[in-house]
């Protein structure tokens, strides 16, 4: 900037003004002029900035905020903003002063700007959007429900979900992960289920171009040292033994031969036995129709399920593998023949649902009741319909059936799931000892 003598400024009462032509003559830029004016008290930059901010605030509110701003009897200022999670679609915002309320509104509406939102976006804000995205990619409502439980248990109310995603570092997530494991004494499965939200939501944030990579992918966990070892449940609690299955067959025969008027859901006992012979899920059993049976009657097409949570029939199965064909052994074919004969005897439809005595699917509860009832009669631990599925898988593996074939029959994606979670010993102590003797008789 051109140097101006102090005497010129000190002697002339209008020195600031008279000096401007001298400045202009040498061509100062706008920044120099502004600096000069600020230094000589000709302009208050802080005041100008405040005025500009106030003007911008009023502009944003005028353009984007359609709701009335008012002061209540308590002296606090309030208004509404849109919120789809509320019943009326609106959320009340209350602040101590009008200025603070307007600041909050500006912050809210600026957050709608894509670039601003990316910098401010937290996991807490992203989660509702991500869970909707997730629901589009899975047919299993129960899976989404389970994720919701994980969110409430491990995320809701924590600090990590309030940190802007762009500021989440590997170190920060490393500490969060290891604290999560230790505080909850987690098994590897519990850890996997708990961190699905963080892993996949951050992957989603990458797709949204909020972040360039998922920082959680760089976090390493020494599972052998940190995860609680989970003991596999005892076999007798997870499967029906051969002797128990024989007793159930007797119970079913007795129940089926009872007069029709004594049972509301007359074919539920046959459904129990059919699950033991095919390994299908209870929702799949309820949705079975005669049209699903192959022409040679050796296979049945599993392609739909009845959801007990929502009481609706859906045209897909639970597993990611989709529909599948399950072999029908002679015992299963005999059960189908018996069901059809009983439907004809009762005068109910015999061309629709295999185990229903009406035009609608058999409800879920009668089948579950039968499992509870038979468990009591067997005087054993309570075994649900899921234990029938484990019994079927264990029986096939015991007989040396190829593991991949078993996996396909039951609709698992991974053989490890079939072997690790569904394979149990169905023999009793005496039978096991006899097998050991046989194996070591060399």
Secondary structure, DSSP 8 states (H G I E B T S, - for coil): -----HHHHHH-TTHHHHHHHHHHHTT--HHHHHHHHHHTTS--HHHHHHHHHHHHHHHHHHHH--S--EE-TTS-EEEEEE-TTSTTSEEEEEESSHHHHHHHHHHHHHTTSHHHHHHH-BHHHHHHHHHHHHHTT-S-HHHHHHHHHHHHHHTTT-SGGGSBGGG--HHHHHHHHHHHHHHHT--HHHHHHHHHHHHHHHHHHHHTTSSSS-GGGG----HHHHS-------HHHHS--HHHHHHHHHHHHHHHHS-GGG-SSTTHHHHHHHHHHH---HHHHHT-BGGGB-TTSSEEEE--EEETTTTEEESS-SSTT--EEEE--HHHHHHHHHHHHHHHHHT--SSSBTT-SSSS---HHHHHHHHHHHHHHHTS----HHHHHHHHHHHHHHTT--HHHHHHHHT-S-HHHHHHHH----S-HHHHHHHHHHHT--
